Amino acid sequence: MSEPQPLKGKPSVSIKNELTTHYVFSFFLILVCTIGLIYWALVAAIKQQGVKHMKDEIMVLQTILNSGDPRALQRKIKTSQEKEFAKLYVRILDRDNRVIVQTPEMDQLLPLPFFHEPVPLEKLNAEGFRQYQANGKAFLVESLWLHVLGAPRIVHIGLDVSSIEQILGVFKGWLVLVMLVGLLASGIVGRYITNRGLRPIDQIAAKSRQITASNLGERFEPHNWPVEMHELTMALDDMLDRLQHSFERLRSYAANLAHELRTPIANLMGEAEVVLTQRRDRDEYERVIESSLEEYQRLSRTIDSLLFLAKADSLEVRLKLEIVRVKEEIHNLEDYYEVSAQGRAFLILCDPDMTVRADVTLFRRALSNLIMNAIKYSPEGGMITVQAERSEGYVEVSVADQGIGIAPEHLEHLFDRFYRVQEAKKLDTRGAGLGLAIVKSIMELHGGAVAISSDPGRGTKVTLTFPAAG
């Protein structure tokens, strides 16, 4: 078996690449949102703890100021500044903004302009604390009024959060690293999941490549595949059923065609060889030419029928629909077959105003094939009945004879090409078995139907169902 040829033209989008990209993007978006939320929650929690710590220190300072003990105040300010982490810087001013006491070096680290106008203690909230970067350090600062016995005081308080910022910086770096590693891992995992998920498609493609004309009986069997593949495999099995049926029909069609063409060609060759064996008189040559002409006509009819069927199958036949008066066409065909039907009677049952919408040429051809068959297989003295009647938006045109009839086991095959019953072959040796196949194609082109019923020894009836003209 030859290797499958690569597809030419612009390549289509890869489903694997698309799914992997969507998976990676979705995973990365979730990862970024999750890490961002964690980082934001951590920063908010640290700030909340810092603000709580500063509020506690402010309450302690207010208590010390109310006690009026300057030594205790100096000691508190000094001890707050000596902490290794979260150093606290405090400046206390009077109402005229004169410094009363402050943490050493506070002027260099947190000068007065760093602080906004003081707010009352009771209006202090976490949003009011501001963060500044100064001298390579980070501070959380606030300015507020304290109601102290004797006179109100302004308090500038700053918390050194530089070490916490450093920790957050390291943590942020790790989070970025986690995101990058997560992005890489999601790409690898996404590709693996995509390849594994689409593996059944690859397997279906591989199995499809193994199916050839010699094993069209192979099927995909939906129950062997994932649920999502059921529709696809069922559609493929249905397609294979149609292909196998068409292939078998084509093979049978080719064999029958070869047989049908071989017989007249063999007759032509045989007669030509006989007549060439020795010199003949003029009458003998004329007889051979006449016989050959009959075979040529037979070949021509067969080829014309095959061409029509081929065009009908490929929908190349263009209908010229018009209003056809049924009874008038039946009478025309009766007159045409008057000589061929000698010894047989015609009975026509049809309303004079009965009409159908059809291609008049094809209507005549279908009805002509049925009448010709009825004449062939009806005995002398038999009755051929052509009837047309209306039925729920359709017109049924039937041709019935009193001929040899057809056994029930043959009825379903009568519309197959080249199919002929043995009894029919004896009565008509020159038929090709294409007449009823043509009738069926004509009816399918019109959106109608054809049906056949028969009683062996008593006759056959074929009914054409056309859409009514309205």
Secondary structure, DSSP 8 states (H G I E B T S, - for coil): --------SS----HHHHHHHHHHHHHHHHHHHHHHHHHHHHHHHHHHHHHHHHHHHHHHHHHHHHHT-HHHHHHHHHHHHT-SSS-EEEEEE-TT--EEEE-TTHHHHS-GGGS---EEGGG--GGG-EEEEETTEEEEEEEEEE--SSS-EEEEEEEE-HHHHHHHHHHHHHHHHHHHHHHHHHHHHHHHHHHHHTHHHHHHHHHHHH--GGGTT----GGGS-GGGHHHHHHHHHHHHHHHHHHHHHHHHHHHHHHHHHHHHHHHHHHHHHHHSS---HHHHHHHHHHHHHHHHHHHHHHHHHHHHHHHHTT-----EEEEEHHHHHHHHHHHTTTTTTT-EEEEE--TT-EEEEEHHHHHHHHHHHHHHHHHHS-TT-EEEEEEEEETTEEEEEEE--SS---HHHHTTTTSTT---HHHHHH-TT--S-HHHHHHHHHHHTT-EEEEEEETTTEEEEEEEEEB--
